[in-house]
Amino acid sequence: MATVGDGVLTLADWAKSIGPDGRVAAVIELLSQSNEILDDMLFKQGNLPTGERTTIRTGLPTVYWRLLNQGVPTSKSTKAQIDANCGMLEAWSEVDLDLAKLAPDVGAFRLSEAKAFIEAMNQEMAQTLFYGTAAAAEEFIGLGAHYAAISGAANAQNILDGGGTGSVNSSIWLIVWGDTTVHGIFPKDSEAGLVHENLGIVTVETTAGVAGSRMRAYQDRFQWKTGVVVKDWRYAVRIANIDVSNLTAENVAAANLVKLMSRAMDRIPSFNMGRASFYANRTLKSFLRVQALDKSQNALSIPAALTQFGNPVRGGLEFLGVPVKTVDALVENEARIV
């Protein structure tokens, strides 16, 4: 049984406590339908207005054997504090009032438009979750930046090399979500997840036609303050340098995904520390499914109805009992990690 703190919840869980009118919960439900990683990713309210400050142990105290009548020197552990900042993703929607009224159902028309904004923010959040860098100050730092080098890196043992040498590579991730492992964050005293603010009918200034023209419009504001914290790097594994062209050609140079995923699981100290899932894009997941059909690959299975955290996943794929989820944000043009 996974050990997860009471303050670390999924977005759907947080929505139940912050959405008295049901709007936030409805938005989060739409998000989880579009991106499977949001079903698993746990979120915690940060201890800073801008994110989370984490204290990690960087060194153990020195211990000694001693003889009678001989003392030993004192020692202590060493610690460091790391700040993980949130990013603020925002979008505005304005629809001409008279255009909206042309629709048989104004509410349905506005919902259709809102879904497009929600999906766009969902895709941007998932992309940043893996590829956000410090170079873009407005974003939060993603998981890829924490697992970006093998040579000389302290966490090199949790970055497995799939053998690809070019720039048509992708990655498979194994993440154990938990309050002391890896989890999402939102700023202190703010709302979790994507917030939708219906501003109703307002007067807006248009850029089309005569400059400074005005019209009445329905206005909506979407905002998502979020980030990710890697508290213990041992609980995430990146299988990098998977050459997609070799894999699709099924040639001898193709990465052996089954062996790599098996090695990834051995890198996790304890699966009891949280909720584990593999994440891959559709191309890599499809080849895992092909391998699952090979009866010699007993490690892989295709359950009739995989259940993850109480939710049925029809046609799901699992590896040694760990679900394999689809994340389209994992691209196929990653540079080689060395």
SVG drawing of the C-alpha trace seen along z (x, -y; Angstrom):
<svg xmlns="http://www.w3.org/2000/svg" viewBox="-32 -54 74 71">
<polyline fill="none" stroke="black" stroke-width="0.4" points="0.0,0.0 1.4,-3.4 2.2,-5.8 0.9,-9.3 0.4,-12.3 -3.0,-13.8 -1.9,-17.1 -0.9,-15.5 -3.9,-15.0 -4.9,-14.7 -6.4,-17.7 -9.8,-16.1 -9.4,-15.6 -8.4,-19.3 -11.4,-20.4 -13.8,-18.7 -12.6,-21.0 -12.3,-24.3 -15.2,-24.3 -18.4,-25.1 -20.2,-25.9 -18.8,-22.9 -17.0,-24.9 -13.5,-24.2 -14.3,-20.5 -15.8,-20.4 -12.7,-22.0 -10.4,-19.6 -12.5,-16.6 -12.1,-17.8 -8.4,-18.0 -7.9,-14.5 -9.8,-13.1 -7.2,-14.7 -4.0,-13.9 -3.5,-10.7 -0.7,-12.0 -3.1,-14.3 -4.9,-11.2 -1.8,-10.3 0.1,-13.5 -0.3,-14.5 -0.4,-18.1 0.4,-19.9 0.0,-23.4 3.4,-25.1 4.9,-26.6 5.8,-29.8 3.7,-32.4 5.6,-31.4 6.1,-27.7 7.8,-25.3 11.0,-25.4 12.3,-21.9 15.0,-20.9 17.0,-17.8 19.8,-15.9 23.0,-16.1 25.4,-14.1 25.3,-11.7 27.2,-12.1 30.5,-10.3 30.4,-7.3 33.3,-5.6 34.4,-2.4 36.0,-3.0 38.1,-1.3 37.5,-1.5 38.9,-4.6 39.1,-6.3 36.6,-8.8 35.4,-9.7 34.8,-13.1 31.4,-14.6 29.8,-14.8 26.6,-15.8 24.6,-15.5 24.5,-18.2 21.4,-19.7 20.5,-22.1 17.4,-24.1 16.0,-24.1 13.2,-26.4 10.9,-25.2 8.9,-28.0 5.5,-27.8 4.7,-29.2 1.5,-31.2 -0.2,-30.0 -3.1,-32.3 -5.4,-32.9 -8.4,-35.1 -11.4,-34.4 -13.7,-37.1 -16.7,-36.2 -18.8,-38.7 -22.2,-38.8 -24.2,-38.9 -22.2,-36.0 -22.8,-33.9 -26.5,-34.6 -26.6,-33.1 -26.1,-29.7 -29.2,-27.8 -27.6,-27.3 -25.3,-30.1 -24.1,-28.1 -23.1,-25.2 -21.4,-27.5 -19.3,-29.1 -18.4,-25.7 -17.2,-24.6 -14.9,-27.6 -13.8,-27.1 -12.8,-23.4 -10.4,-24.7 -8.7,-26.9 -8.6,-24.2 -7.0,-21.7 -4.4,-24.3 -3.5,-25.0 -3.5,-21.3 -1.0,-20.6 1.2,-23.5 1.3,-22.4 2.2,-18.8 4.9,-20.1 6.4,-22.3 6.1,-19.4 8.8,-17.5 10.6,-20.2 10.4,-23.5 13.8,-25.1 15.3,-27.9 16.0,-29.7 12.2,-30.6 11.8,-32.6 8.0,-32.6 7.8,-28.8 8.5,-26.3 11.5,-24.0 10.3,-20.6 11.4,-17.1 13.7,-16.9 16.0,-19.6 16.5,-17.4 17.5,-14.4 19.4,-16.1 22.9,-14.6 24.4,-11.2 28.1,-11.9 29.1,-13.3 25.5,-13.8 24.6,-12.9 21.4,-11.2 23.1,-9.4 22.0,-6.0 18.3,-7.0 19.0,-8.0 19.1,-4.9 20.6,-5.1 18.4,-3.7 21.3,-3.8 20.1,-6.5 22.8,-8.8 21.0,-11.3 18.2,-13.8 15.2,-11.7 15.0,-10.3 12.2,-10.1 12.0,-9.1 10.0,-6.8 9.5,-8.0 8.8,-6.0 7.6,-8.3 6.5,-7.5 4.2,-10.3 4.2,-11.1 4.7,-13.8 8.3,-12.9 9.2,-11.8 7.9,-13.8 4.7,-15.9 3.1,-18.9 2.7,-22.2 0.6,-25.3 1.4,-28.6 0.5,-29.0 -3.0,-30.2 -4.1,-29.8 -6.4,-27.4 -5.2,-24.1 -5.6,-23.4 -6.9,-25.3 -9.3,-28.1 -12.0,-29.4 -13.4,-32.8 -16.6,-33.7 -16.7,-37.5 -20.0,-37.5 -20.9,-40.3 -18.4,-43.2 -17.4,-46.0 -14.1,-45.3 -12.0,-47.3 -11.5,-45.6 -8.4,-45.6 -10.5,-44.8 -12.0,-47.7 -11.6,-51.2 -9.0,-51.5 -10.5,-52.0 -13.8,-50.4 -15.8,-48.7 -18.3,-45.9 -20.1,-43.8 -18.7,-40.4 -18.7,-37.3 -15.4,-37.3 -13.6,-34.3 -10.3,-34.1 -8.3,-30.9 -5.4,-30.7 -3.2,-27.8 -0.5,-28.4 1.5,-25.2 5.0,-23.6 6.7,-20.4 9.1,-19.3 11.6,-16.5 12.2,-15.9 14.0,-12.6 15.5,-12.0 15.6,-8.2 11.9,-8.0 11.9,-9.1 13.7,-7.3 14.2,-8.6 14.8,-6.1 16.4,-8.5 18.0,-8.2 15.3,-5.9 15.8,-6.3 12.3,-6.3 13.4,-5.6 15.2,-2.4 12.2,-1.4 9.7,-1.9 12.0,-0.1 12.3,2.8 16.0,3.2 18.7,4.7 19.7,1.3 16.2,0.7 16.1,0.2 14.9,3.2 12.2,1.4 11.3,4.4 14.8,4.7 15.2,0.9 11.9,0.7 12.8,3.7 16.1,1.9 14.2,-1.3 12.0,0.5 15.1,1.7 16.2,-1.9 13.2,-2.7 14.1,-2.1 10.5,-1.3 7.3,-1.4 5.5,-1.8 6.5,-5.4 3.9,-6.6 1.9,-5.9 3.9,-4.6 3.3,-4.9 5.3,-4.7 4.7,-7.5 5.4,-7.2 4.1,-8.8 1.8,-6.9 4.6,-5.6 6.6,-4.0 3.5,-2.7 2.3,-1.1 5.5,0.9 5.1,1.9 1.7,3.2 3.1,5.2 5.7,6.7 2.8,7.6 1.2,9.6 4.4,11.7 3.7,14.5 7.4,14.8 7.2,11.4 5.6,12.4 6.5,9.1 4.0,7.3 0.2,7.7 -2.9,6.2 -5.7,6.5 -9.2,6.5 -9.9,3.6 -6.9,2.1 -7.8,0.3 -5.6,-2.6 -6.6,-4.4 -10.2,-3.1 -10.6,-4.3 -11.0,-1.7 -8.6,-2.1 -10.0,0.0 -7.3,1.6 -4.6,0.4 -1.1,1.6 0.9,2.5 4.5,3.6 5.1,5.9 1.9,4.4 2.8,0.8 0.4,-1.1 1.9,-2.5 0.2,-5.8 0.1,-7.9 1.6,-11.4 1.6,-13.0 3.8,-15.8 6.8,-13.5 8.3,-14.5 10.3,-12.4 13.1,-14.9 15.0,-14.9 18.8,-15.4 21.0,-12.7 21.7,-12.9 25.3,-12.1"/>
</svg>
